[in-house]
């Protein structure tokens, strides 16, 4: 898988996670559990993937900053 594909997947997962948290904060509605059910394995997979995407983007952010400082 190309890095641009991984970056796109991570971005989509973070958008899904952000929208879900926005819905939770504003309307007290968790879209992921509404779709997959409370405590369902699929919900846990979605939450895990969003977390991994966030860690991936965090690492990319700090690696870009450290590269920029060396120049």
C-alpha positions in Angstrom: 0.0 0.0 0.0 1.4 3.4 -0.9 2.0 6.0 1.7 -0.5 8.4 0.1 -3.2 5.6 0.4 -2.3 5.2 4.1 -2.4 8.9 4.6 -5.9 9.1 3.0 -7.2 6.2 5.1 -5.9 7.8 8.3 -7.4 11.2 7.3 -10.8 9.6 6.6 -10.7 7.7 10.0 -9.9 10.9 11.8 -12.8 12.7 10.1 -15.1 9.9 11.1 -13.8 10.0 14.7 -14.1 13.8 14.9 -17.6 13.8 13.5 -18.6 11.1 16.0 -17.2 13.1 18.9 -18.9 16.2 17.7 -22.2 14.4 17.6 -21.6 13.0 21.1 -20.8 16.5 22.4 -23.6 18.4 20.8 -26.4 15.8 20.5 -25.3 13.1 22.9 -25.6 10.7 20.0 -22.8 8.2 19.3 -23.1 7.3 15.6 -20.7 4.4 15.8 -22.7 2.6 18.5 -26.0 3.6 16.7 -24.8 1.8 13.6 -23.0 -1.2 15.1 -24.5 -1.5 18.6 -23.2 -1.0 22.1 -20.2 -3.1 22.8 -20.2 -4.7 19.4 -16.9 -6.0 18.0 -17.3 -3.8 14.9 -17.6 -0.7 17.2 -14.4 -1.7 19.0 -12.7 -2.2 15.6 -13.8 1.3 14.4 -12.6 2.9 17.7 -9.3 1.0 17.5 -8.7 2.1 13.9 -9.5 5.7 14.7 -7.0 5.5 17.6 -4.3 4.0 15.4 -5.0 6.7 12.8 -4.6 9.4 15.4 -1.2 7.9 16.6 -0.1 7.6 13.0 -0.9 11.3 12.3 0.7 12.4 15.5 3.9 10.6 14.6 3.8 12.2 11.1 3.3 15.6 12.7 6.3 15.4 15.0 8.5 13.8 12.4 7.8 16.7 10.0 8.6 19.2 12.7 11.8 17.6 13.6 12.8 17.4 9.9 12.0 21.1 9.6 14.2 22.0 12.6 17.2 20.3 11.1 17.2 22.4 7.9 
